[in-house]
C-alpha cells in the first residue's frame, strides 16, 4: 500500500482510535517504574562517576519501549479497520427519441431574430442537444421538399456538426410542412423508445409538397408521436433579404404569415404544444420549456467496494511484540 492510498483512508470503527491516549500513559508508567527500581546511594560528589563508561545495553534499553509503543499504535489503528473505497455507478436511462424538423426555406433568412431566423434556430437547437445527454436525437430539414440531415443518434457531436452545416438553399424553395412532418415520423416509426417526440419549427404556411399536413398528422397519431410546433417570426412585418437585378441583396419589409391554426391542431391532437417565437429570447425559452416538459428518467445506482488495510498493521504489531520479547529475554535480560 503506497502513500497515496493512505491519503484516501477511512476507518470503519474510528472510536477505537481513542485508545491511542494510552500511549502517553505507557510512557509515563515506563519511566515511573524505572525510577522506582533504581537503587539510591548517598555520595558527597558525582565527580568520580563522570568518567565511567555507559554500557550499550543501557543506551539501547529504551528500544524495548519504542517497540512496545509501535505495537500498541499499530494494533489500535488495525482495530479501527483502515480501508479505502472504490465507488462505481450504474446508469439506467429511459431515453426519449427526438427528431428536430427545421424549416430552411428562404424566408428563414429574415432578420427579425438575430442574426436571422435560420442561425438563431440552429444555435438554440445545439444548446438543446447539449441538455439531452441520454436521448437519441435526429435532424430533418425541409423547404419545398424534406431531407433527413441526421438520423436519430446518441453521437451528439456528429449531430451538432450536421446542424452547423444547415443552410438555406440546400433544397428546392417553398414550405412543405406536411413533408417535413412525414419525414420526421418516418425517422421515428421503428423506434422502441417509450416516448417519441418531434419538434417542428417553421416560419410560414404550407404551400407545396406531396403530403398534406393533415395526412402527416394522422400518421404521427398512428405511431403515437408527440409533436411540438414552433412558429417563428415577429407580429406584423419583418425584414426579408430580397435579391436585386444587379446581384445585390436588399432588405425588404414583408408580412409575416404563419399557419397558426394548423400548428395548434397538429400539436393539440398529438399531445404536444404550440409555441410562437417572435424574437431570439422567445425561441430560447421555448426550447427550455420543451426540455422541462420532456424529462428523461435516469436512475443512478452506486456501488461502493472497500479494500481492508488492517492486516499489514496487525503484522507490524505482531512483529514489534515478538522482537521486544526476543530482545528482552536475550540481549537485555541482565538489565532490570
C-alpha positions, 0 to 999 in steps of 0.5 A: 500500500503506497502513500497515496492510498493512505491519503484516501483512508477511512476507518470503519470503527474510528472510536477505537482510535481513542485508545491511542491516549494510552500511549502517553500513559505507557510512557509515563508508567515506563519511566515511573517504574524505572525510577522506582527500581533504581537503587539510591546511594548517598555520595558527597560528589558525582565527580568520580562517576563522570568518567565511567563508561555507559554500557550499550545495553543501557543506551539501547534499553529504551528500544524495548519501549519504542517497540512496545509503543509501535505495537500498541499504535499499530494494533489500535489503528488495525482495530479501527479497520483502515480501508479505502473505497472504490465507488462505481455507478450504474446508469439506467436511462429511459431515453426519449427519441427526438427528431428536430424538423427545421424549416430552411426555406428562404424566408428563414433568412429574415432578420427579425431574430438575430442574426436571422431566423435560420442561425438563431434556430440552429444555435438554440437547437445545439444548446438543446442537444447539449441538455439531452445527454441520454436521448437519441436525437435526429435532424430533418430539414425541409423547404419545398421538399424534406431531407433527413440531415441526421438520423436519430443518434446518441453521437451528439457531436456528429449531430451538432456538426450536421446542424452547423452545416444547415443552410438555406438553399440546400433544397428546392424553395417553398414550405412543405410542412406536411413533408417535413412532418412525414419525414420526421415520423418516418425517422421515428416509426421503428423506434422502441423508445417509450416516448417519441417526440418531434419538434417542428419549427417553421416560419410560414404556411404550407404551400407545396409538397406531396403530403398534406399536413393533415395526412402527416398528422394522422400518421404521427397519431398512428405511431403515437408521436408527440409533436411540438410546433414552433412558429417563428417570426415577429407580429406584423412585418419583418425584414426579408433579404430580397435579391436585386437585378444587379446581384445585390441583396436588399432588405425588404419589409414583408408580412409575416404569415404563419399557419397558426391554426394548423400548428395548434391542431397538429400539436393539440391532437398529438399531445404536444404544444404550440409555441410562437417565437417572435424574437431570439429570447422567445425561441430560447425559452421555448426550447427550455420549456420543451426540455422541462416538459420532456424529462428523461428518467435516469436512475443512478445506482452506486456501488461502493467496494472497500479494500481492508488495510488492517492486516499489514498493521496487525503484522507490524504489531505482531512483529514489534511484540515478538522482537521486544520479547526476543530482545528482552529475554536475550540481549537485555535480560541482565538489565532490570 
